[in-house]
């Protein structure tokens, strides 16, 4: 996925690297745990203002999923 890093690793010349490591930034949504409107708002301006290079193609969205099962019995009669 990262062609530049791969090309640099295959090069026999000693070249300075323009990055040393990858950092993963995390942000929270703006809903403060209240999802009664069935809506999620994510403000990415925190990423833009982090003074780091951002590669959105390598980003991911992590969302918990809650599934509730209930057992209903049919009345026989």
N, C-alpha and C positions, 0 to 999 in steps of 0.2 A: 504494500500500500504506500509505503514511503519510498518512492523511487530515488530521491536525492540521497538518502542515507544508504540505500543499496549501492548506488553508483559510487559513492565515496568509499564504501567498504571494498569494492572490487578494484579500485584504483591502486596502481603500484607507486604512484607519486605520494610524497608526504605533503598533504594540503591541510591548511587549518580548517577546522570544522566551525560552522556558523552556529551550531547549537551543541550543548553538552548533554542534556538529558531532557526528557519529556516530563512535564508536570501536569497533573490532572486537577483542574479547578472544579469545584462543586458549588452550585447555587441552589437555594430553596425557592419554592414557589411563593407567590404573593398572597396566598389565600389564608395563611396563618391557621391552618387546620380546619377551616370552616368551608365545607364543600356542599352546602345545601342548595346552591345554585347549579350544581352539576357542571361546573366550569373550573378550568385550571388556567391560571395566568402565570407565565414565566417571563421575567424581565431579564434579557441578556445584556443589558447595558453594564452590569457588573463585570462581565467578561471583557467587554470592549474597553473598559477603563482599568484593566488590571496591569497595563504596561507589559504585556506578554503577547507573543504571536499566538493566534488562535487558529486551529485547524478544525472547522466544524464537521468535516467529513469523518474524523475519528472520534467525534463526540457520541455520547449515548444518553438516553433518557431512562432513568430508573424509576419505575412506578410500582408501589406495592399493590397487590390485588387481593381483595377480601371477598371470599365466596361463602355465602351462608346457605346451608341446606336445611330444609324443614321437612318433617315427615307428616304427611296428612293421611288420615285413615278414612276410608269411605264407610258411611253408616250402613250397616246391613239390616235388613228388616223385612 
